[in-house]
Amino acid sequence: MIIEYPSPASDDSLLLEIKKAIPEARFLSEVKRPEKDELILGYVRQVLSLWHYKSKDKPIAVDFVGGKAGHRRKFGGGKGQDIAKAVGLNKGARPHVLDGTGGLGRDAFVLATLGCTVTIIERSPIIAALLSDGLKRAMEGDIEIAEIAARMTLIRADSRITMQKMVEDEQQFDVVYLDPMFPHRDKSALVKKEMRIFQELLSGDPDANELLEPALQLAKNRVAIKRPKLAPDLAEKEPTYRLEGKACRYDIHALKAFD
Ligand SMILES: C[S@@+](CC[C@H](N)C(=O)[O-])C[C@H]1O[C@@H](n2cnc3c(N)ncnc32)[C@H](O)[C@@H]1O
């Protein structure tokens, strides 16, 4: 992992933080010649991005303004979407959601677009940095997107520990949403490329089962878990019911009806 330098001056602290979290990370200025396919985190036209050195693939970055997120915001199907039903939006609720596996924030952004307040936890410093940069740009963009982004808060931490702490502090969220990684069957080029980088960075989420217990304690109304269609139940615990979608399913552990 190489951190490209120079970066926009205002964000040097972010890169230094990453270097602290990943001691083996190197700044480009310290490296004579990166190896082919080495992962690079750096700025492409002011956007924090992740790419393989010398690769022709589009770098991975968080873009809530244009691209797929923008399209889904306008044409995504509103509260009729499975993810909206999964967190209870079809029941008239406007829940405060804790997204315990933030990733690149796509699901969190969809939920915030539909009116939820979303607290996001992401433990990978690299993924969290990409998301933080995407949120920052969203806040600086047009007013509608800035208002959505203002409903999203990012915490860089391990959810297993942070959720437990929140329980001890007697905090509650209406809904806890979880989407841990699971080996993918989708062979599309984009998924393959993104998954390759995610697998390389995160080596899967082998401790995902440990998320369920604190989530069940922290949630007031329900825990909603996104799973690939054929994946086993998280922590082998059967949910109250399932929402079967086209590409994935949502397992719902219902705890209490929405007020
Ligand atoms: C499949 S991705 C989530 C994608 C996300 N739902 C989205 O829409 O972009 C899973 C993410 O969960 C994060 N994660 C897994 N276990 C975690 C934990 N215990 N605490 C915080 N983040 C975790 C991983 O680092 C990874 O970025």
The ligand as a Gaussian input file, in Angstrom:
#p B3LYP/6-31G(d) Opt

LIG

0 1
 C      -19.701000      -5.507000       2.130000
 S      -18.976000      -4.088000       2.807000
 C      -20.373000      -3.070000       3.187000
 C      -20.905000      -2.312000       1.996000
 C      -21.873000      -1.228000       2.373000
 N      -23.119000      -1.754000       2.866000
 C      -22.128000      -0.301000       1.203000
 O      -23.302000      -0.142000       0.830000
 O      -21.156000       0.279000       0.685000
 C      -18.495000      -4.583000       4.429000
 C      -17.725000      -3.518000       5.185000
 O      -17.895000      -3.764000       6.579000
 C      -16.701000      -3.450000       7.240000
 N      -16.706000      -4.184000       8.506000
 C      -16.767000      -5.524000       8.682000
 N      -16.750000      -5.852000       9.984000
 C      -16.678000      -4.670000      10.657000
 C      -16.619000      -4.341000      12.032000
 N      -16.591000      -5.280000      12.987000
 N      -16.577000      -3.042000      12.368000
 C      -16.588000      -2.067000      11.410000
 N      -16.627000      -2.320000      10.090000
 C      -16.664000      -3.604000       9.722000
 C      -15.618000      -3.904000       6.273000
 O      -14.384000      -3.249000       6.556000
 C      -16.228000      -3.516000       4.929000
 O      -15.828000      -2.232000       4.548000

